[in-house]
Amino acid sequence: MRVILWVLGLCVLAVGLTVAARYNEAYALLVWWPYRVQIAMNLLVLLLLAGFVIAYRLVRLVVRGMEMPGEVQAYRLRRRSEQAQRAMHEAERFFYEGRYGQAFRSAAQAYEGIARPGLAALLAARSAHAMHDTERRDAWLAHAAEYDGDIRMARLMSEAEMALSERRFDDAAHHLESLRASGHRHLAVLRLSLQTEQGRGRWAEVARLARTLRKHEALTQEQAAPLLRRAQLELLRDADGDLAALERVWQSIPAQERRDPGFLLRAVPHLIGAGDEKLGIEAIEEALKHDWEPELAILYGRCKSADLRAQLATTETWLKEHPEDAGLLLALGRLCLRGQLWGKAQSYFEASLSQQASRAVHLELARLAERLGRKEDAERHYREAASLGV
């Protein structure tokens, strides 16, 4: 419908102009001495319109000619930027595919034309690091540092990761400290800090970071447990032989973590060696209240309480709940030996053997037989122990 209206309008305009021109008898007189030119007004109008159109076209042509160099330059810059963006995308793809040589070349190409060259420089540095090319890595890290306004955090994180992978723990700690000083304490920084402090052997800080990550659910309980166990054991090992220091470390460990059987099995011998078995006994008793662990029961039998009767009573109470536990029977036998209850000790050892053949039980029976003067029994148990190996 719109097209029809346009056609009708043009037809009406054409008819109107034709009628007006037909009855227009005006003329124009042009004088340029000594010449005089008389021309019809209709023709003059047509000539003026034609002249305007020609002049407009010439002006546009001149303007376009003057604009052309700028447009060509803008086109080249735009094309260069597009090529740089494409190179950057390829560099990222190659890097994640593990094609580090191609990623490095693409990132270097993108650096020349991308709007934010710092990212390209950082990607080139990471690619060079993956190829163990430290010279080019350091050169591109220097380029990346020139654009710290945009990528400072990314650069410091990358440098920390690269230092960590090369076991340069002090360098990694320096970069992470710079991040923390800038207020960046997010989970990725904490994870890198945890690995760094492990490498530096700062076990108190390892324990603190592991608890923080566990609290924020960045580590599961199963992931945090071995880290905490190792940190606490290293702290105890550092204090080995110093009873006061051992007790300070022990008291600094949360009660829930002290109940970890894997930790107690390695920690209590440090306390025993330093001469404080009371803490070890209390810790084992508390742990076994919450979760039964046969190895802890065996370790309990090695602890020398000042009150042997109370220790025996506690162990016999456990026996009612775990009558077939070979480790608990072994512990009871050892406690009876300390109390010089030879008959009860032998019966507990033999009950333990009936549940599970054990080299440790045979050795205890052999020593008991020697003490009681039963040489043949002692030799037999020694042979049985030797046959079972370590």
N, C-alpha and C positions, 0 to 999 in steps of 0.2 A: 504493500500500500504506500509506503514511504517513497519508493522508487517512482511509482505512478505520479504522486504529487509533485516530485522534483521535475519530471518530464513535462507535466502540464505547466508548471511554473516557468520553465525555460521557454516553452512554446509561447506562452503569454508575453514574456519579456521580449522575445524575438519579434513578435508581431507588433508590440508597442514601439520598439526601436525603429522598425521599418516604417511604420506610419509616421512617427515623429520626423524621421529623416526625409521622408517624401515631401512633407509640407514645410520643412525648414529651408527657407530661401536665403538665409543669412550667408554672408561671405566675410572673409578676412583680408585686409590689405596690408601687405608686408612691404616696408620701404627700407631699402639699403642703397642709399644714393650711390650711383645714379640709376639704381634699379628699383622697379615697383612690381610686386607680385600680388596678384589677386587670386585667392583660393577659396573654394567652397568650405563652409564651416564644417560640414559632415566629413569631408576629406581631412581637414585639419585635425578634427578630433581623432580620427583613425590613425593619422600620422603621429600625433602625440602619444596615443596609447601604445603604438608599436615602438616608439622611441623609448618610452618608459620601461617597456618589457625588456628591450635590448640592453638598456643601461643597467637595469637591475641584474640581468644575467651576467653582464661584464663585471659589475661590482662583486657579485657572489663568487665569480670565478677567481677574481683577484684575492678576495678574502680566503677562499679555500686554499689557494696557492700559498698564502702566508701561514695558514694554520697547519698545512701538511707536515712540515718538519716536526712540530710539536706532537702531532697525532702519531707520527711514525715512531717518535721516541717513546711516547706513552704506550704504544702498542708493543714495542720491544720490551719495555719494563714490565708490562702486564704478562707478556709471554714468558719472560724470565722468571717472574714470580710464580706463575702457574707451573713451570718446569721445576722450580725449587720446591714448591708444595708437593708435587708428585714425587720428587726425589726423597723428601722427608717421609712421606707415607711409605715409600718402598724401604727406606732405611729402617723404619719401625718394624715393618713386616719381616725383613731379613734378620733383624736382631732377635725377634721372638722365635724365628725359625732356627736360630743358631748359626746363620750364615754370616759370621761376623766380618769377614773381609768385604763382602758386598755391602753390608750395613755401614761399614766405615766409609767406603767410597761414596755411597749415596748421601750419607750425612754430611761429608765434606762438600759435596756438590750443593746440597741444600743450604749450607751455611752462607754461600755467596749471595743468595737471593731471597731467603725467607724473611718474613717480617720480624720474627723473633729468633735471631740466629743463636741465642744462648742455648736453646734446647737442642739445636742441631749439633753444636759444639759438645754438649754434654753427652749426646748419644754417640758421637764419634769417639769421645774419651772412653765410654763404657765398652764400645766395640773393640777399641785398641787394647783395653785391659783384658777383655776376654781372650784376645790373641797373645797375651803376655808381652805386649809391645809397650814397655813402660815409658820409653822416650816420647813416642807419639801421644800416649795417654796423658802425660804431664803437659805436653804442649797444648793439647786441646782443652785440658782443664784450665790452663791459663787463659785461653780464649773465652771459656765459659765464665770465668771470674769477672770478665769485663762487663758482663750483663747481670751482675748480682742483684740489680734492682728488680728483675723479673724472676730469677731462678736461684737465688742464694740458698734457700732451704733445700731445693732439689740437688744443688751441687754439693752441699755439705753432707746430705744423706748418701749421695753416691760415693763421695770420697770416704766416708766412714765405712760403707759396705766394702769398697775396694781394699781399704787398709785392713779390714777384718779378714777378708779372704786371703790376704798375704801374711796374716798373723802379726801385723804391725799394730798391736793392741794400744800402745800409747798414742799413736797417731789417730786411731779411731776414737779414742777417748777425748782427744783434743777437739776433733770435729763435732762430736756429740755435745761436748760442753759448750761449744759456740752456739749450737742449736738451743740448748736449754737456757743459755743466757739471753737468747732472743725471745724466750717465752714458748718455745716449741717443746711440748712434753707429751705428745700424742703416743699412741700405742706402738707405732713403728719405731719411734726413737727409743722407747723403753725396751723393746725386743732387742734392738742392736746394742743397747747399753748392757743388757743381761749377758749377751755373748761376749762383749768386750770385757766386762768385769770377771767373767769366768776365765778368760785368757790371761788377765792380769793377776788372777789369784786373790782378788778382793772378795772373800767369801761372805763377809757380813753384808756387803752391798748386793751380792748375788741373791742372798736370802730375802733382802728387802724388796728387790725388784721382782723376784718370783712371786712373793706374796701380793705385790701390787698388781701384777698381771693376772694372777688368779682372781683377785677381787674384782677386776674389770672384765672377767671372763675371756681374757685374751689367751689364757692357759687353762686347760682343764685340770681337775684335781689329779688325774693320772699323769699329766705332763709336768705339773709343778712338784709332785712328790719326790721324784728322783733328784731334781735340782736342789730342793730344800735339804734332802738327806745328805747329798754330797757336800753342800755348803756347811752344814752343821758338823759333819764328821771332820771336814778340813779344819774348822775352827777348834774342834776338840783335839785334833792331832797337833795343831800349832801350840796348844796349851799343854801338851802331854808332859807329865812329870811335875807340873805346877798345880797342886791341888786347889789352891785358891782361884787360879785362873780357870781351871776346869769347872769349878762350881759356878763361877760367874757366867761362863758360856752356857752351862746347863740351865741355870735359872732364866737366861734370856730366851730360851726356846719355848714357844707356846706349848701348853699342856697337850693339846690335840696332836701336835707334831711329835712330841715325846712318846706318844703311844704307837708310833709307826714301828712295826716289828722289824722291818729291814734296817731302820735306824738303830733301834735298841741292840740288835745283835752285834753291831759294830761299835756302838758307843759305850756300852757297859764295860767292856774290857779295858777301856781307857780309864774309867773310874776305878775299876778293880786294881789296875796297875798303879794308880796314884794313891791308893790306900783308903778310898772312900767307897765302901760297898753299900752303904746305907741308901744312897740316892739310887743306885742301880737296882737294889732289891725293891724299893718303893715303886720305881718306874715299871719294873716287870710285873709286879702285882697289879698295878693300875691298868696296864695294857691287857693282861690276861683276863681282867674283869669284863672288858669290852669285846675282845676277840681272841679266841684260843689259838695259840701258835706253838706247836711242839718244840721248835728250836729254842723258843724263849724259855720253855720249861726246863730244857737241858741246861741252858745258861744259868737259870735260877739255882740249879744244883751246884754250880761252881762258886756262887756267892757265899761269903762267910759272914753270916749275921752274928751280932753279939748275943742274940737270943735264939739259940739253935732250936729250942723247944717250939717257939712260936713259928719258926720257919718250917719245921717238920709238920706242925699242925696245919699250917696253910697248905702245904703240899699234899697232905693226906686228904684235905677237904677237896682239892682239885681232883684227886684220884677217884673220889666217889662219882664225880661227873664224867671222868674220862678213864675208866678202869682199864682200857686196853691200849692206852697210849704208851708206846715203848720208851719215848723220850722222857716222859714224866716218871716212869718206873726207874729209869737210869738215874734221874735227878734224886729221887728218894733214896736209892741205894747209896749214892755219894754222900748225902746228908747223914745217913745212918753210919757210914764209915767215920765221918767226923765225930759222931757221938759214940763211937766204938761199940755200936750195936751190930756185931759181926753177923749174927744169925739173920737179923732182919735185912741187913744189907745184901747178904747172899740171896735171900729169897726174892728181894726186889730185882736184883740183877738177873736171876734165872727167869723171873716172870717177864722181864723185858726181852730176854732172848727168845722166849716162847712166842712173843708177838713179832719180833723182827731180829734176824741175825745182824749183829753189830760188832765191829772190830773194837769199838770203845768199851763195850760191855765185857767182851772176852778179856781185854787187858785189865779191867777192874777186877774181874774174877780171878785172874792170874795173880795179881798183886795181893788180893785178899788171901788166896790159898798160900802164897809164900809167907804172909804174915802169920798164918795159922799153922805153918809147918807142913802143909800138904804139897810136897814137891811134885808128885805125879800129876795132880790136878792142875798145878800151876803150869807145868810143861804142856799139858794138853790144851789149856786155854791159850797159851802163847802160839801153839801151832795153829789153832783155829783162827786166831787174830791175824797171823801171817797169811793164811790162805784167803782171807777176805780182802787183803790189800789195804790201801789207804782209804 
